[in-house]
Amino acid sequence: MGVRGLQGFVGSTCPHICTVVNFKELAEHHRSKYPGCTPTIVVDAMCCLRYWYTPESWICGGQWREYFSALRDFVKSFTAVGIKLVFFFDGMVEQDKRDEWVKRRLKNNREISRIFHYIKSHKEQPGRNMFFIPSGLAVFTRFALKTLGQETLCSLQEADYEVASYGLQHNCLGILGEDTDYLIYDTCPYFSISELCLESLDTIMLCREKLCESLGLCVADLPLLACLLGNDIIPEGMFESFRYKCLSSYTSVKENFDKKGNIILAVSDHISKVLHLYQGEKKLEELLPLGPNKALFYKGMASYLLPGQKSPWLFQKSKSVITLDKQVMSSDPESRQEVPMCTDPESKQEVPMCTDPESKQEVPMCTDPESKQEVPMCTDPESGQEVPMCTGPESRQEVLMWTDSECRQEIIMYTGHESKQEVPVCTDPISKQEDSMCTHPEINQKLPVATDSEFKLMCTNPGIKQEDPANVGLEIKQQVTMVSDTEILKVARTHHVQAESYLVYNIMSSGEIECSNTLEDELDQALPSQAFIYRPIRQRVYSLLLENCQDVASTCPAVKEWFVYPGNPLRHPDLVRPLQMTVPGGTPSLKILWLNQEAEIQVRRLDTLLACFNLSSSREELQAVESPFQALCCLLIYLFVQVDTLCLEDLHAFIAQALCLQGKSTSQLVNLQPDYINPRAVQLGSLLVRGLTTLVLVNSACGFPWKTSDFMPWNVFDGKLFHQKYLQSEKGYAVEVLLEQNRSRLTKFHNLKAVVCKACMKENRRITGRVHWGSHHAGRWGRQGSGSHRTGSGYSRSGQGQPWRDQGPGSRQYEHDQWRRY
């Protein structure tokens, strides 16, 4: 992540860039400087996941109770010293970073193969050097933090841009993460999560001013350096020959530095001694070998400019320094078109090219790079009006800044005293909050996420041209959404930003979603990949969210799925078309599901959810199940109907672990140790957790008929506990042993088992024990060929189709699921 080679350079070549700081001391200094302003740290949550996941066991599907406890301790450590945390999660993958995303997923595949090879050889979990975060960790961390009362936000573009923008605009104490891009952004101070000591709250601050001093550069030069070295947008190989040319002419090569360190010094030297000579006189394409990658390079440069910031390296014929806070860069790397840049032709103001490396700026303060004054106010570049960056406890108004993922357009969300307008929406029963409004935990004023005109902009035809705000005649690319109803899109967007939903807004806006790696054994032909097992559910959700697809006569666009599964090279997305579903009484509209507050609508929400799982016929049985097992039973019924290689012993293990989990403390779970690690149980654990993330998608799409807490993994699943029950069940232990001789659990066990088995029988699926299997059910115990997977529609047992392993990746279009049962 971040700039290629910069992390190692900072650690080994320029250690003086890193300074030990204490968050408690920084917070006290911030409070004295800004009375009434709560010291705030904005956290790049995606960078922190592997550091937050401290449980020793990670192979069995996740130790979710332990993880939740670790998150609680993390939050308490900061709140105890009066520091507020704001967490950002990646909400989508930008097209310019898709290649990098694919590259990392394929690398993860190779790591997963080595993990399963190790398990089969040693029957134990590999060491921490092979650590792989449990499936669904990012999704469930959002909900865990919200449960802990933390402000949690999901980005509308790459999270690092929104993190840097939020930190700058809200005068934050700093950014906590592990991404060298935060050294490049001209924003608040950057702190390392990997160096954080939670007990003392000491960590390392990486100072961009000291980095510039070491390299002989200015802060404004850092985006140029980052693009020449390579980052998530600019491939590392694009300027490889240029970097070596710089190295060959560099006269101050340090013998004690490694090659990458000397390359960074050489490129920096070229920028300061050669490129600076022509700054403002020549365009970068005249100074650098950009070739056909000019537009991509400029986009990479612009990606580091936060709203209102300017770059001396980007200019037009007027030679005025441009601002990129209301512009869009061409996303086509082959494009020969001039990069559109928004210029203020009236501006005569000179923009400094760098900050003073000798500056004595104090760590927690953000300063105006032009005036070098400490600025607690944010100035709107359009109106010149000052907007408070931080609100005190007395204030009842707030300004939040968001940036549209397509055009970097500022969307300022502001509500004054007079604003009374609210949009009624369906709420998650666990939070009891109306999710169409952004609410600050310390402020009672509710903030609408965007205006009607902004949402109408998002749904316009891409052929329409709009005048640039500076009237320079540039074309602004409009975002074409899959859904034209702006009111519904606003609600979906709000749930997305508030981290209340999962994938819903992505489907409705761009029609493109992704799912990262899962611990799946590519050599085990008996279990289908979770990407295929849960695809029929997603297809029905597509039909629900893309409402025009519910008409049989209409032609529905395919949703692009970037799902990782064995054998998928990820060269292209799978094109998956919606699948019609049958809801008793007809499929309700999203306005009914999301906006109607009448009590009887809750029944229709549940009917719609069960229809997504194709389990409408089991509604009565599921309603009789007590919380929190209702959602789990729904998921188990679906799994056992879909996958014929799941047997009675598997069902016993799933139910027994869920029941035993209710009576166990976190410390008891920590001390639990399975006899050995079974690769099939590893895959089953991950399969169930992916099913829980699918429940999050369906529940939010249907208007929250179930409490979100009912299918949070810390309430229904524990990896080691499931593994223990699986091994016991596989050995033929009695149910009483699985339930730890607890008689009250025995009654619940038989009730839950009866619900699952009865529902499966309605689909003509009889769950049998392993000893009763015929040769066609041998699976990994002797069966030849691919795994068995039932038809997605649930109405046919013998539909012609293809085995799941033979489903080709790429642009194959899937109308509906036709994998036949073996």
MIKE-517918 format. One record per residue (C-alpha): y, x, z; residue in one letter. Coordinates in steps of 0.25 Angstrom, whole numbers. Each point is the difference from the previous one (the first is absolute). Layout:
% residues N
((Y,X,Z),'A')
...
% end
This chain:
% residues 822
((0,0,0),'M')
((14,4,-2),'G')
((5,13,-7),'V')
((-11,10,-5),'R')
((-1,12,9),'G')
((12,-3,8),'L')
((-8,-3,13),'Q')
((-8,13,0),'G')
((13,8,-4),'F')
((7,-6,12),'V')
((-11,3,10),'G')
((-3,14,-4),'S')
((12,5,-8),'T')
((12,-6,7),'C')
((-5,-4,14),'P')
((15,0,5),'H')
((2,-13,-7),'I')
((-9,-6,11),'C')
((7,-3,13),'T')
((-7,-5,13),'V')
((7,-13,5),'V')
((-2,-10,10),'N')
((2,-15,-3),'F')
((4,-4,14),'K')
((12,10,-1),'E')
((4,-4,-14),'L')
((0,-15,5),'A')
((9,3,12),'E')
((9,8,-9),'H')
((1,-11,-10),'H')
((3,-11,10),'R')
((11,8,6),'S')
((6,2,-14),'K')
((-2,-14,-5),'Y')
((1,-9,13),'P')
((-7,-14,-2),'G')
((-8,6,-12),'C')
((-15,1,2),'T')
((-6,13,-4),'P')
((-10,-4,-12),'T')
((-11,8,-6),'I')
((-4,-5,-14),'V')
((-15,3,-2),'V')
((-7,3,-13),'D')
((-13,-7,5),'A')
((-9,4,-12),'M')
((3,15,4),'C')
((-4,-3,14),'C')
((-13,-7,-1),'L')
((-10,11,1),'R')
((8,6,12),'Y')
((0,-14,7),'W')
((-15,-2,-2),'Y')
((-5,9,12),'T')
((-14,-7,3),'P')
((-11,10,-2),'E')
((-8,-9,-8),'S')
((5,-4,-14),'W')
((-13,-1,-9),'I')
((-5,-13,5),'C')
((11,-9,-5),'G')
((11,3,11),'G')
((2,0,15),'Q')
((10,-11,-1),'W')
((2,-3,15),'R')
((2,15,3),'E')
((9,1,-12),'Y')
((9,-12,5),'F')
((0,7,14),'S')
((5,13,-7),'A')
((11,-8,-7),'L')
((4,-7,13),'R')
((2,14,7),'D')
((8,5,-12),'F')
((10,-11,1),'V')
((1,1,15),'K')
((3,14,0),'S')
((13,-2,-9),'F')
((4,-14,6),'T')
((-1,7,14),'A')
((12,9,-3),'V')
((8,-11,-7),'G')
((-4,4,-15),'I')
((-2,-12,-10),'K')
((-10,2,-11),'L')
((0,-6,-14),'V')
((-12,1,-8),'F')
((-1,1,-15),'F')
((-13,-2,-8),'F')
((-2,2,-15),'D')
((1,-14,-7),'G')
((-4,4,-14),'M')
((-3,12,-8),'V')
((11,3,-10),'E')
((-4,2,-15),'Q')
((6,14,0),'D')
((-10,4,11),'K')
((-12,-7,-5),'R')
((-6,13,-6),'D')
((2,7,14),'E')
((-6,-12,7),'W')
((-13,0,-9),'V')
((-1,15,1),'K')
((-1,-1,15),'R')
((-10,-12,0),'R')
((-9,8,-9),'L')
((1,12,9),'K')
((-3,-9,12),'N')
((-13,-5,-8),'N')
((-5,14,0),'R')
((3,2,15),'E')
((-8,-13,2),'I')
((-12,5,-7),'S')
((0,12,8),'R')
((1,-9,13),'I')
((-12,-8,-4),'F')
((-8,13,-4),'H')
((3,5,14),'Y')
((-4,-13,7),'I')
((-14,0,-8),'K')
((-2,14,4),'S')
((4,1,14),'H')
((0,-15,5),'K')
((13,2,7),'E')
((15,-1,-3),'Q')
((6,12,-7),'P')
((11,8,8),'G')
((14,-3,0),'R')
((2,9,-12),'N')
((-6,-11,-9),'M')
((7,-11,7),'F')
((3,-12,-8),'F')
((8,-12,5),'I')
((-7,-13,2),'P')
((1,-10,-11),'S')
((12,-10,2),'G')
((7,9,10),'L')
((14,-2,-6),'A')
((-1,-15,-1),'V')
((-5,-2,14),'F')
((10,10,6),'T')
((11,-9,-5),'R')
((-5,-12,8),'F')
((-3,9,12),'A')
((14,5,1),'L')
((6,-14,-2),'K')
((-10,-5,11),'T')
((7,11,9),'L')
((13,-6,-3),'G')
((5,11,-10),'Q')
((9,-2,-12),'E')
((-9,2,-12),'T')
((4,0,-14),'L')
((-7,1,-13),'C')
((7,7,-12),'S')
((3,-6,-13),'L')
((-1,14,-7),'Q')
((-5,13,5),'E')
((2,0,15),'A')
((6,14,1),'D')
((12,-5,-8),'Y')
((2,-12,9),'E')
((-2,9,13),'V')
((10,10,-4),'A')
((10,-11,-4),'S')
((-2,-8,13),'Y')
((2,13,8),'G')
((13,3,-7),'L')
((6,-14,0),'Q')
((-4,-3,15),'H')
((4,13,6),'N')
((-14,3,5),'C')
((-3,11,9),'L')
((-10,5,-10),'G')
((-12,-2,-9),'I')
((-14,2,5),'L')
((-10,3,-10),'G')
((-8,11,-8),'E')
((6,1,-14),'D')
((9,12,-5),'T')
((8,-11,-8),'D')
((7,-2,13),'Y')
((6,14,-1),'L')
((5,-4,-14),'I')
((7,-13,3),'Y')
((14,2,5),'D')
((-3,-9,12),'T')
((-1,0,16),'C')
((-9,12,6),'P')
((-15,1,-3),'Y')
((-10,1,11),'F')
((-15,4,-1),'S')
((-10,-10,5),'I')
((-11,11,-1),'S')
((8,9,10),'E')
((3,-12,10),'L')
((-5,2,14),'C')
((0,-14,5),'L')
((0,3,15),'E')
((13,9,-1),'S')
((6,-7,-13),'L')
((2,14,-5),'D')
((-1,2,-15),'T')
((5,9,-12),'I')
((13,-4,-7),'M')
((0,6,-14),'L')
((14,3,-4),'C')
((5,-2,-14),'R')
((13,8,2),'E')
((-8,12,5),'K')
((-9,-2,-12),'L')
((12,1,-9),'C')
((5,12,7),'E')
((-13,7,-2),'S')
((-1,-3,-15),'L')
((15,2,-3),'G')
((1,-15,-4),'L')
((8,-12,3),'C')
((-5,-13,5),'V')
((3,-6,-13),'A')
((-9,10,-7),'D')
((-12,-4,7),'L')
((-4,-12,-9),'P')
((1,10,-12),'L')
((-9,10,7),'L')
((-10,-11,4),'A')
((-2,-4,-14),'C')
((-1,14,-6),'L')
((-11,3,11),'L')
((-7,-13,-3),'G')
((-1,-13,9),'N')
((-7,-14,-1),'D')
((8,-3,-12),'I')
((1,13,-8),'I')
((-14,6,-2),'P')
((-1,14,5),'E')
((-4,6,-13),'G')
((12,-5,-8),'M')
((9,12,4),'F')
((-11,10,3),'E')
((4,9,-11),'S')
((15,-1,4),'F')
((-4,4,14),'R')
((-7,12,-4),'Y')
((12,4,-9),'K')
((9,-1,12),'C')
((-10,8,8),'L')
((-1,11,-10),'S')
((15,2,0),'S')
((2,-1,15),'Y')
((4,13,5),'T')
((-2,-3,15),'S')
((-15,-2,1),'V')
((-5,0,14),'K')
((-13,8,1),'E')
((-4,-7,13),'N')
((2,-14,-6),'F')
((-11,-7,-7),'D')
((1,-3,-15),'K')
((5,-15,3),'K')
((10,5,9),'G')
((6,10,-10),'N')
((0,-11,-11),'I')
((9,-9,9),'I')
((9,11,3),'L')
((1,4,-15),'A')
((3,-14,-5),'V')
((10,-2,11),'S')
((6,13,-4),'D')
((1,-5,-15),'H')
((7,-13,5),'I')
((10,8,8),'S')
((3,11,-9),'K')
((-2,-6,-14),'V')
((1,-15,0),'L')
((12,0,9),'H')
((8,7,-10),'L')
((-1,-12,-10),'Y')
((0,-11,11),'Q')
((9,-11,-6),'G')
((1,7,-13),'E')
((-14,-2,-6),'K')
((-10,-11,1),'K')
((-13,4,7),'L')
((-8,-2,-13),'E')
((9,11,-6),'E')
((-4,10,12),'L')
((-15,-4,2),'L')
((-12,-2,-9),'P')
((-1,-15,2),'L')
((-5,-3,-14),'G')
((-6,-14,0),'P')
((0,-1,15),'N')
((15,-1,1),'K')
((0,-15,5),'A')
((-11,3,10),'L')
((7,12,5),'F')
((13,-8,2),'Y')
((-7,-11,7),'K')
((-6,10,9),'G')
((14,5,3),'M')
((5,-13,3),'A')
((-11,-4,9),'S')
((6,8,11),'Y')
((14,-6,-1),'L')
((2,-10,11),'L')
((9,-12,-2),'P')
((14,5,-1),'G')
((-3,15,-2),'Q')
((4,8,-12),'K')
((-6,12,-7),'S')
((8,11,-6),'P')
((-12,3,-10),'W')
((1,-14,-7),'L')
((12,-3,-8),'F')
((5,-7,-13),'Q')
((10,4,-10),'K')
((11,-4,9),'S')
((-5,12,9),'K')
((2,-9,12),'S')
((-11,1,11),'V')
((-9,-12,-1),'I')
((-5,-9,11),'T')
((-14,-6,-2),'L')
((0,-11,10),'D')
((1,-11,-10),'K')
((-8,6,-12),'Q')
((-14,0,-6),'V')
((-6,12,-6),'M')
((-10,-1,-12),'S')
((-14,0,4),'S')
((-5,5,-13),'D')
((-3,15,0),'P')
((0,0,-15),'E')
((13,-7,-1),'S')
((11,7,-8),'R')
((11,-9,5),'Q')
((11,5,8),'E')
((-2,-2,15),'V')
((9,-12,4),'P')
((9,4,11),'M')
((11,-8,7),'C')
((13,8,0),'T')
((13,-4,6),'D')
((10,4,-11),'P')
((12,-3,10),'E')
((-5,10,10),'S')
((8,13,1),'K')
((-6,5,13),'Q')
((-7,13,0),'E')
((-14,0,6),'V')
((-4,12,8),'P')
((-12,7,-6),'M')
((-6,4,13),'C')
((1,0,15),'T')
((4,11,9),'D')
((-12,8,4),'P')
((8,5,12),'E')
((2,-14,4),'S')
((-2,-3,15),'K')
((-4,-14,-2),'Q')
((-8,-5,12),'E')
((-14,-5,-2),'V')
((1,-15,3),'P')
((13,-3,-8),'M')
((2,-4,-14),'C')
((12,6,-7),'T')
((8,-4,-12),'D')
((-3,11,-10),'P')
((14,-2,-6),'E')
((8,0,13),'S')
((-9,7,9),'K')
((4,-10,10),'Q')
((-10,-8,9),'E')
((-1,-13,-6),'V')
((-6,-12,7),'P')
((4,-9,-11),'M')
((-5,-3,-14),'C')
((10,-2,-11),'T')
((-4,-10,-11),'D')
((3,8,-13),'P')
((3,-12,-7),'E')
((10,-7,9),'S')
((4,12,9),'G')
((-2,-9,12),'Q')
((-6,7,12),'E')
((-13,-6,5),'V')
((-5,4,14),'P')
((-13,8,-1),'M')
((-4,-3,14),'C')
((2,-13,8),'T')
((1,0,15),'G')
((-7,-10,9),'P')
((13,-9,0),'E')
((0,-1,-15),'S')
((-6,-12,-7),'R')
((1,5,-15),'Q')
((-7,11,-7),'E')
((0,7,-14),'V')
((-14,4,-6),'L')
((-1,8,-13),'M')
((-11,-2,-9),'W')
((-2,6,-14),'T')
((-6,-7,-12),'D')
((-13,8,-4),'S')
((4,-1,-15),'E')
((14,3,-1),'C')
((4,6,13),'R')
((10,-11,2),'Q')
((6,-2,14),'E')
((-4,-13,6),'I')
((9,-2,12),'I')
((-5,-10,10),'M')
((12,-5,8),'Y')
((2,-12,9),'T')
((12,-3,7),'G')
((3,-10,12),'H')
((2,-12,-10),'E')
((-13,1,-7),'S')
((-10,-11,4),'K')
((-9,-1,-12),'Q')
((-15,2,3),'E')
((-12,-2,-9),'V')
((-11,-7,7),'P')
((-13,7,-2),'V')
((-14,0,5),'C')
((-2,9,11),'T')
((-11,9,5),'D')
((-5,-7,13),'P')
((-1,13,7),'I')
((14,3,-1),'S')
((7,-13,0),'K')
((11,6,-8),'Q')
((6,-6,-13),'E')
((-3,11,-10),'D')
((10,-3,-10),'S')
((11,6,8),'M')
((1,15,4),'C')
((3,1,15),'T')
((4,12,8),'H')
((-7,0,13),'P')
((13,3,8),'E')
((8,-10,-8),'I')
((-1,-15,-1),'N')
((7,-2,-14),'Q')
((-10,-2,-11),'K')
((2,7,-13),'L')
((-4,-6,-14),'P')
((-8,11,-7),'V')
((7,-2,-14),'A')
((9,-10,-7),'T')
((-4,-10,-10),'D')
((7,7,-11),'S')
((-7,13,3),'E')
((-13,-7,-1),'F')
((4,-7,-13),'K')
((3,14,-5),'L')
((-15,4,3),'M')
((-6,-11,-8),'C')
((9,2,-13),'T')
((-5,4,-13),'N')
((0,15,-3),'P')
((7,-2,-13),'G')
((13,-5,7),'I')
((11,11,2),'K')
((9,0,11),'Q')
((13,8,2),'E')
((-1,12,9),'D')
((9,-2,12),'P')
((9,11,-5),'A')
((1,-6,-14),'N')
((-6,12,-7),'V')
((-8,-9,-9),'G')
((-14,4,5),'L')
((-12,-9,0),'E')
((-6,-3,13),'I')
((-15,-2,0),'K')
((-4,-14,6),'Q')
((-13,-1,8),'Q')
((-9,-11,-6),'V')
((-8,-7,10),'T')
((-13,-7,-1),'M')
((6,-12,7),'V')
((13,-7,-4),'S')
((2,-9,12),'D')
((12,8,7),'T')
((-2,-7,13),'E')
((-14,3,2),'I')
((2,14,-5),'L')
((10,2,11),'K')
((-9,-5,11),'V')
((-11,9,-5),'A')
((10,12,-1),'R')
((4,-3,15),'T')
((-14,0,5),'H')
((-3,13,-8),'H')
((12,7,6),'V')
((-3,-5,14),'Q')
((-14,5,-2),'A')
((-6,-14,3),'E')
((-8,0,-13),'S')
((-9,9,-8),'Y')
((1,1,-15),'L')
((5,-14,-2),'V')
((14,4,-5),'Y')
((-6,11,-9),'N')
((-8,-10,-7),'I')
((11,-10,-2),'M')
((11,11,-4),'S')
((-7,11,-8),'S')
((-14,-6,-2),'G')
((-5,14,4),'E')
((-8,4,13),'I')
((-8,11,5),'E')
((-10,3,11),'C')
((-3,15,4),'S')
((-14,6,3),'N')
((-10,-6,9),'T')
((-12,8,6),'L')
((-10,-5,-10),'E')
((-13,8,-4),'D')
((1,2,-15),'E')
((-15,3,0),'L')
((-4,-13,8),'D')
((-3,-10,-11),'Q')
((-4,-11,9),'A')
((14,-3,5),'L')
((11,-4,-10),'P')
((14,5,2),'S')
((9,-8,8),'Q')
((10,0,-12),'A')
((-11,-9,-7),'F')
((-5,-8,12),'I')
((14,-5,4),'Y')
((5,-2,-15),'R')
((-3,-14,-1),'P')
((8,-3,12),'I')
((12,7,-6),'R')
((-2,-7,-13),'Q')
((2,-13,7),'R')
((12,5,8),'V')
((6,4,-14),'Y')
((-2,-15,-4),'S')
((7,-5,12),'L')
((12,10,-1),'L')
((2,-1,-15),'L')
((1,-15,1),'E')
((0,-2,-15),'N')
((-14,5,-1),'C')
((-5,-12,7),'Q')
((1,-8,-13),'D')
((-13,2,-8),'V')
((8,0,-13),'A')
((10,11,4),'S')
((-2,14,-3),'T')
((1,9,12),'C')
((4,14,0),'P')
((-10,10,6),'A')
((3,7,13),'V')
((-1,15,-1),'K')
((-9,6,11),'E')
((0,14,3),'W')
((-12,0,9),'F')
((-8,12,4),'V')
((-15,-1,-2),'Y')
((-12,9,-4),'P')
((1,3,-14),'G')
((14,-4,-3),'N')
((8,11,-6),'P')
((13,-8,2),'L')
((6,3,-13),'R')
((4,-14,-2),'H')
((0,-12,10),'P')
((-10,-11,-1),'D')
((6,-13,-6),'L')
((-5,-11,9),'V')
((3,-14,-4),'R')
((2,-12,10),'P')
((-12,-8,4),'L')
((2,-15,2),'Q')
((-5,-6,13),'M')
((-3,-14,5),'T')
((8,-4,12),'V')
((-3,-14,6),'P')
((11,-9,-4),'G')
((6,9,-10),'G')
((6,14,1),'T')
((13,-1,7),'P')
((13,7,-5),'S')
((5,12,7),'L')
((12,-8,4),'K')
((-9,-9,8),'I')
((-8,11,6),'L')
((12,9,3),'W')
((12,-9,3),'L')
((-6,-13,5),'N')
((1,-1,15),'Q')
((-8,-13,2),'E')
((-12,1,9),'A')
((-10,-6,-10),'E')
((3,11,-10),'I')
((-7,10,9),'Q')
((-13,-7,-4),'V')
((3,2,-15),'R')
((3,15,3),'R')
((-14,2,6),'L')
((-6,-8,-11),'D')
((6,9,-10),'T')
((-4,13,8),'L')
((-15,-5,0),'L')
((1,-3,-15),'A')
((4,15,-3),'C')
((-13,4,7),'F')
((-7,-11,-7),'N')
((-4,-6,13),'L')
((6,-14,0),'S')
((-14,-6,3),'S')
((-1,8,13),'S')
((13,-5,5),'R')
((-6,-9,11),'E')
((-9,11,5),'E')
((11,11,1),'L')
((10,-10,7),'Q')
((-10,-1,11),'A')
((0,15,2),'V')
((9,5,12),'E')
((11,11,-2),'S')
((0,11,-4),'P')
((-13,-1,-7),'F')
((4,-11,-10),'Q')
((6,10,-10),'A')
((-12,10,3),'L')
((-10,-11,-3),'C')
((7,-4,-13),'C')
((0,15,-5),'L')
((-15,2,4),'L')
((-4,-13,-8),'I')
((7,5,-12),'Y')
((-6,14,1),'L')
((-14,-5,2),'F')
((1,-10,-12),'V')
((6,11,-9),'Q')
((-9,12,4),'V')
((-15,-3,0),'D')
((-4,14,6),'T')
((6,-4,13),'L')
((-11,-5,9),'C')
((-2,-7,14),'L')
((1,13,7),'E')
((14,3,-5),'D')
((4,-14,4),'L')
((-5,2,14),'H')
((8,14,1),'A')
((13,-7,-5),'F')
((-1,-11,9),'I')
((-5,8,12),'A')
((11,10,0),'Q')
((11,-11,-1),'A')
((-5,-7,12),'L')
((-2,13,8),'C')
((14,5,-4),'L')
((6,-11,8),'Q')
((-5,5,13),'G')
((3,15,-2),'K')
((12,8,5),'S')
((6,11,-9),'T')
((-6,11,9),'S')
((-14,-6,-1),'Q')
((1,0,-15),'L')
((5,15,0),'V')
((-12,4,8),'N')
((-10,-7,-10),'L')
((-8,9,-8),'Q')
((-10,-5,-11),'P')
((-13,8,0),'D')
((3,5,-15),'Y')
((8,-4,-12),'I')
((-6,-9,-11),'N')
((6,1,-13),'P')
((-2,-15,-3),'R')
((6,-4,13),'A')
((12,8,-4),'V')
((2,-7,-13),'Q')
((-3,-14,7),'L')
((11,3,10),'G')
((10,4,-10),'S')
((-4,-13,-8),'L')
((3,-9,11),'L')
((14,6,3),'V')
((3,-1,-15),'R')
((-4,-15,2),'G')
((10,-1,11),'L')
((11,5,-8),'T')
((-4,-10,-11),'T')
((2,-11,11),'L')
((14,5,2),'V')
((3,-2,-14),'L')
((-6,-14,-1),'V')
((6,-5,13),'N')
((14,4,-4),'S')
((-2,-5,-14),'A')
((-4,-14,6),'C')
((11,-1,10),'G')
((-7,6,13),'F')
((-10,-11,3),'P')
((-6,10,10),'W')
((6,8,10),'K')
((1,15,-5),'T')
((-5,5,14),'S')
((-14,-7,-3),'D')
((-4,10,-11),'F')
((7,13,5),'M')
((-11,10,2),'P')
((3,4,14),'W')
((-4,-15,3),'N')
((-13,-1,-8),'V')
((-5,14,-4),'F')
((-3,13,6),'D')
((-6,11,-9),'G')
((-9,7,10),'K')
((-4,-13,7),'L')
((-4,-5,-14),'F')
((-8,12,-3),'H')
((-7,0,13),'Q')
((-4,-15,-2),'K')
((-4,3,-14),'Y')
((-9,11,4),'L')
((-7,-8,11),'Q')
((-1,-12,-10),'S')
((-6,9,-10),'E')
((-11,5,10),'K')
((-4,-15,3),'G')
((7,-1,13),'Y')
((0,-14,6),'A')
((13,-8,-1),'V')
((1,0,16),'E')
((1,16,-1),'V')
((10,-1,-11),'L')
((8,-9,9),'L')
((-2,9,12),'E')
((-8,-10,8),'Q')
((12,-10,1),'N')
((-4,-14,0),'R')
((13,-6,-3),'S')
((1,8,-13),'R')
((-14,-5,-4),'L')
((5,-14,-2),'T')
((12,4,-7),'K')
((-9,9,-9),'F')
((-9,-10,-4),'H')
((11,-10,-3),'N')
((7,10,-9),'L')
((-13,4,-7),'K')
((-3,-15,-3),'A')
((14,-2,-6),'V')
((-2,12,-9),'V')
((-14,-3,-4),'C')
((3,-15,-2),'K')
((12,3,-9),'A')
((-8,10,-8),'C')
((-12,-10,-2),'M')
((10,-9,-7),'K')
((2,10,-10),'E')
((-15,2,-1),'N')
((1,13,7),'R')
((-11,2,10),'R')
((3,12,9),'I')
((-14,7,3),'T')
((-4,12,9),'G')
((-3,13,-6),'R')
((-15,-1,2),'V')
((0,-13,-8),'H')
((7,7,-12),'W')
((-8,0,-13),'G')
((1,12,-10),'S')
((12,-6,-6),'H')
((8,1,13),'H')
((-4,14,3),'A')
((14,5,-2),'G')
((2,15,4),'R')
((-14,-1,7),'W')
((-7,1,-14),'G')
((6,-10,-10),'R')
((3,6,-13),'Q')
((13,-4,-8),'G')
((14,-5,5),'S')
((3,-8,12),'G')
((0,-15,0),'S')
((13,-8,0),'H')
((1,-15,-2),'R')
((8,-7,-10),'T')
((15,-1,4),'G')
((1,-15,-2),'S')
((-11,-3,10),'G')
((-5,-12,-9),'Y')
((-10,8,-8),'S')
((-12,9,4),'R')
((-4,5,-13),'S')
((13,2,-9),'G')
((-2,11,-10),'Q')
((9,12,3),'G')
((-1,15,3),'Q')
((-4,7,13),'P')
((12,4,8),'W')
((-2,15,-2),'R')
((1,-1,-15),'D')
((13,-8,0),'Q')
((9,10,-8),'G')
((13,4,6),'P')
((13,0,-7),'G')
((6,-11,-8),'S')
((-13,-9,0),'R')
((5,-15,2),'Q')
((-7,-8,10),'Y')
((1,-15,-2),'E')
((-9,-3,12),'H')
((-12,7,7),'D')
((-13,-1,-7),'Q')
((-9,11,7),'W')
((-13,-6,1),'R')
((-9,-1,12),'R')
((-12,9,0),'Y')
% end
